[in-house]
Amino acid sequence: MKNYKMIIQYDGTRYSGWQAQKDTPDTIEGKIENVLTHLFEEPITITGSGRTDAGVHALGQVANFHALDMPCDTIHDYLNAHLPKDIAVCSVEEVPERFHSRLSAIGKTYLYRIHTSPVSDVFARKFYYDYQTPLDIARMRKAASYLIGTHDFKSFCANKRMKKSTVRRIDDIVITPSDSELVIAYTGNGFLMNMVRILTGTLIEVGDGRRDPDSIPDILAALDREAAGYTAPPQGLYLKEVYYD
């Protein structure tokens, strides 16, 4: 048996998220597993680096699977010939047996796109959060500075019954404005359920004046989801890259 690593891009608009589900065929994982099962003529299970939610996109999702020996080019070409056009496999390579797309990951970068122009871009509306309100970048950057480092991010986790540790490390938050758009890039060693979307909703509330930038330490200390801002919608979120040693 060989261990294969894939890098995958997808438009998550019409899917119920990454993870395969029994009650719907419309998941990214399910679509890829179905094609691989036909190729290898035996059931194939893939493991992703993380579960993106319904409507969330990926520029560099990573997944791996074990299967019989087959040229990587053959796997790559077959996948792209048979997958829906909103899913693309960028590369396939053989990796060591112990490689695990989730457990071997040491960090990730997510992007969140916010459209701030009063005029919507009708052709890109599925790929950003159409907020249409100017945001104070300086206030947002000050708030973001409090989030850098290792903290308990329980206030920014949608799973209120989470029993595992909610401590994570954020290495960088870069906020880049343009004439009509704001892009926030989050890099860290791992992210909790809806964490990036809750962080974004909180920073938006700082940017539009609803919250004070200096309120972030109190939100972290509260360890309470209700203390943080709202959950920004999924269509603005992209898994950009996953990092490995």
Disulfide bonds with the S-S distance in Angstrom:
none
